[in-house]
């Protein structure tokens, strides 16, 4: 027997005239995106459900995707769903970068809640932990050794906790901690309104390592810049857009993730990015000029830490501006070639 993909025509057969009338009225208004019809629908649907707000979206897939993002589902996570679910459910999970885990259903064709624990238990077996133990602890922790300093001391020159650094003293530096107010930024830097909180580390990577591991890249394929949603709107940037981060020194491109957890005057960028699928020869150098946030930083010795030589990865010399990257935008004529 051939099973049809959908039965929407039968579902709406009794309401064709009503839908045709409503569609005609909307077409006459020209409000094809949002508008009064959507506002009215959201109001009536919220009243029907007895809630304060309802938001109309373009599809059932988006109606599933947005709540998944709202509760913090990220690339590499796993989301349990029914084995007989519609493809939009799995599609919404996959769109977050997570992996759907299918659970069998009951005779009523709804997910069998008693089998959810079995699915989690299967993953815990290599750890020798039961599902009950996992839920009691709330996390999985490796072995720990306490008071190692009693055997080996601390990893300092004296083997003790040092507030007074004997190493700094030998090198001619102040052995006690001190604070020096940084110099105000040059005129060029003050023209850049946003403050970049750079250096975000991202699992499953370690600093700049493991971008070549296929499983890791599928979990986290692109460098991410987090932008407050209000700031993104001012710049015409939507979630998932490629964004240029620019300073007087240079620019790089990362993919936007819109958030509400940052100050609107700040962005947060990931460090250490390169593309192993790009060519290693200059000027590509694995695409680092396009993805690595370090190309926007200043290594002028006068701005570096006088003791360690560390670059100014925080503070006023990480001011920047952002703009949406158009498809034709490239760095040095290069474009990212990715298979992920």
C-alpha positions in Angstrom: 0.0 0.0 0.0 1.3 3.4 -0.9 1.3 5.8 2.1 1.0 9.4 1.1 3.4 12.0 2.4 0.6 14.1 3.9 -3.1 14.4 3.9 -3.4 18.2 4.2 -5.9 18.4 1.3 -8.3 16.1 3.2 -7.7 17.9 6.5 -8.7 21.3 5.0 -11.3 20.1 2.5 -14.3 21.3 4.7 -12.7 24.8 5.1 -11.6 25.7 1.6 -13.9 28.6 1.2 -13.0 30.1 4.6 -9.3 29.8 3.9 -9.7 31.2 0.4 -11.5 34.2 1.8 -8.9 34.9 4.5 -6.0 34.5 2.0 -7.6 36.9 -0.4 -8.1 39.5 2.3 -4.4 39.2 3.3 -3.2 39.5 -0.3 -5.2 42.7 -0.7 -3.5 44.3 2.3 0.0 43.5 1.0 1.1 42.3 4.4 2.8 39.1 3.3 5.2 39.2 6.2 3.8 39.8 9.7 1.1 42.5 9.8 -2.3 42.6 11.3 -3.4 39.1 10.4 -0.4 37.6 12.3 -1.0 39.9 15.2 -4.7 38.9 15.4 -3.8 35.2 15.1 -1.2 35.4 17.9 -3.7 37.2 20.2 -6.5 34.7 19.5 -4.2 31.7 19.8 -2.8 32.9 23.2 -6.4 33.4 24.5 -7.3 29.9 23.3 -4.3 28.4 25.2 -4.8 30.7 28.2 -1.3 32.1 28.0 0.1 35.6 27.8 1.9 35.4 24.5 1.9 33.3 21.3 4.4 33.7 18.5 3.5 32.9 14.9 6.3 31.2 12.9 6.6 30.1 9.3 6.5 26.3 9.9 6.1 23.6 12.5 9.9 22.9 12.1 10.6 26.4 13.4 8.0 26.0 16.1 10.2 23.0 17.4 13.6 24.6 16.6 13.0 27.8 18.6 12.1 26.1 21.9 15.1 23.7 21.5 17.4 26.8 21.3 15.6 28.5 24.1 16.2 25.6 26.6 19.9 25.5 25.6 20.2 22.6 23.2 23.7 23.0 21.5 25.8 21.1 18.9 26.8 17.7 20.2 23.8 17.4 22.5 21.4 14.5 22.2 17.6 14.9 22.2 15.2 12.1 22.8 12.1 11.8 20.5 9.6 9.2 19.4 10.7 6.8 16.7 7.6 7.4 14.6 7.8 11.2 14.7 7.4 13.4 11.6 10.7 14.3 9.8 10.3 18.0 11.0 11.0 16.8 14.6 14.3 15.2 13.7 15.0 18.1 11.3 14.6 20.7 14.1 16.9 18.7 16.4 19.5 18.4 13.7 19.3 22.1 12.9 20.6 22.9 16.4 23.6 20.6 15.8 22.2 18.0 18.2 21.6 14.3 17.5 18.1 12.8 17.7 17.8 9.6 19.9 14.8 7.6 18.9 12.7 5.8 21.5 10.0 3.2 20.6 6.4 4.0 21.1 3.4 2.5 22.9 0.3 0.9 21.3 -1.1 4.4 21.3 1.8 5.5 19.1 3.2 8.0 21.7 6.7 7.8 23.1 7.2 5.0 25.7 8.5 6.9 28.7 9.6 3.7 30.4 12.1 3.1 27.6 13.7 6.5 28.0 15.7 5.3 31.0 16.8 2.2 29.1 18.3 4.5 26.3 20.3 6.5 28.9 21.4 3.4 30.7 22.8 2.0 27.5 25.2 5.0 27.3 26.1 4.8 30.9 27.1 1.1 30.9 30.8 1.7 29.9 31.1 3.9 33.0 29.7 1.2 35.3 27.0 3.5 36.5 23.3 3.0 36.7 20.7 5.5 35.6 19.6 5.9 39.2 23.1 6.6 40.3 23.5 9.2 37.6 20.3 11.0 38.5 21.2 11.0 42.2 24.7 12.5 41.5 23.5 14.8 38.6 26.9 14.5 36.9 29.7 12.2 35.9 33.1 12.9 37.6 36.4 11.2 37.1 38.7 10.1 39.9 40.3 12.7 42.1 43.4 12.8 44.3 43.4 15.2 47.2 46.3 17.0 48.9 48.9 16.0 46.3 51.0 18.9 47.6 51.7 16.9 50.7 53.8 14.5 48.5 55.2 16.7 45.8 54.7 20.3 47.1 53.4 23.1 44.8 54.7 23.6 41.3 56.6 26.8 42.3 60.3 27.5 42.7 60.0 27.1 46.5 57.4 24.3 46.4 55.2 26.5 48.5 52.2 28.9 47.8 54.0 32.0 46.6 52.5 35.5 46.9 56.0 36.8 46.6 57.5 35.4 43.3 61.1 34.5 43.7 61.3 33.9 39.9 60.2 37.5 39.1 62.6 38.8 41.7 65.5 37.0 40.0 64.5 38.4 36.6 64.5 41.9 38.0 60.7 42.4 38.1 58.5 43.4 41.1 58.0 40.1 43.0 54.6 41.3 44.4 51.4 41.6 42.4 50.5 45.1 41.2 48.1 46.8 38.9 48.9 49.3 36.2 46.0 51.2 34.6 46.2 50.6 30.9 46.8 53.5 28.5 43.7 54.8 26.8 43.2 53.6 23.3 44.6 55.5 20.3 42.2 57.7 18.3 41.6 55.1 15.7 40.5 52.6 18.2 38.0 54.9 19.9 36.0 55.0 16.6 35.0 51.3 17.2 32.0 51.2 19.5 31.8 47.5 20.4 34.0 45.7 22.9 35.2 42.3 21.9 35.4 39.7 24.7 37.8 37.4 22.8 39.3 34.0 23.6 36.2 31.9 24.2 37.2 28.2 24.4 34.8 25.7 22.7 34.2 22.1 23.4 35.1 19.6 22.0 38.2 21.6 20.8 41.3 22.3 22.8 42.6 25.8 22.0 43.3 25.6 18.2 43.5 21.8 18.1 41.2 19.1 16.6 39.5 21.2 13.9 40.6 18.3 11.5 38.6 15.7 13.4 35.4 15.1 11.4 33.2 14.1 14.4 34.2 17.3 16.2 33.6 19.6 13.1 30.2 18.1 12.6 29.4 19.1 16.2 30.8 22.6 15.9 31.5 23.4 12.2 32.0 27.2 12.3 33.6 29.9 14.5 30.9 31.7 16.5 30.5 35.3 17.5 27.8 36.0 20.1 25.9 39.2 19.6 23.2 40.8 21.7 19.9 40.5 19.8 19.3 44.3 19.9 22.8 45.0 18.5 22.3 42.4 15.8 19.0 44.0 14.7 20.7 47.4 14.4 23.2 45.9 12.0 20.7 43.8 10.0 22.2 40.6 11.3 20.1 37.4 11.8 21.0 34.3 13.8 23.3 32.2 11.6 24.5 35.0 9.4 28.3 35.4 8.7 29.6 38.5 10.3 32.8 40.5 9.8 34.5 41.6 13.0 36.7 44.6 12.2 39.4 46.7 14.0 42.1 49.1 12.7 44.4 46.1 12.5 42.3 43.7 10.5 39.1 41.7 10.2 37.9 38.1 10.3 34.6 36.4 9.7 32.5 34.3 12.2 28.9 33.1 12.3 26.4 35.0 14.4 24.7 33.5 17.4 22.1 36.0 18.9 21.9 36.1 22.7 20.5 38.2 25.5 23.2 37.3 28.0 25.7 40.0 26.8 25.8 43.7 27.2 24.6 45.2 23.9 27.9 47.1 23.7 29.9 43.8 23.8 30.4 40.8 21.5 32.1 37.5 22.3 34.3 35.8 19.7 35.9 32.3 19.6 39.7 32.0 19.2 42.0 29.6 17.5 40.0 28.9 14.4 41.4 27.6 11.1 40.1 25.4 8.3 42.0 22.1 7.7 40.1 21.6 4.5 41.7 24.7 3.0 45.1 24.8 1.5 48.2 25.1 3.8 50.2 27.3 1.3 50.3 31.1 1.6 48.3 33.2 1.4 45.6 30.8 2.7 47.4 29.2 5.6 44.4 27.0 6.2 42.0 30.0 6.0 43.3 31.5 9.3 43.1 35.0 7.8 39.4 34.6 7.4 38.5 32.9 10.7 41.1 33.6 13.4 40.2 36.5 15.7 43.9 37.1 16.4 44.2 38.9 13.0 42.2 41.8 14.6 44.5 42.2 17.6 47.5 44.5 18.0 51.0 43.1 18.8 52.6 46.5 19.2 55.2 46.0 22.0 53.9 49.1 23.8 50.5 47.5 24.1 51.7 44.1 25.2 52.2 42.9 28.8 55.7 44.2 29.8 56.5 41.0 31.7 55.0 38.2 29.7 54.7 39.9 26.3 51.1 38.8 26.1 48.9 40.5 23.5 46.0 42.7 24.7 43.2 40.2 24.2 40.9 42.1 26.6 40.1 45.7 27.3 39.9 48.9 25.2 42.3 47.6 22.6 39.8 44.9 21.7 37.3 47.5 20.5 35.7 46.5 17.2 32.7 47.0 14.8 30.6 44.4 13.0 28.7 44.1 9.8 26.9 41.4 8.0 29.1 39.6 5.5 27.8 39.4 2.0 28.4 36.2 0.0 30.9 37.9 -2.2 33.0 39.2 0.7 36.4 37.6 0.9 39.7 38.1 2.6 42.8 38.3 0.3 40.6 36.7 -2.4 40.1 33.6 -0.3 36.8 31.9 0.5 36.2 29.2 3.1 35.8 25.8 1.4 34.1 23.6 3.9 32.6 20.1 3.6 30.7 20.4 6.9 
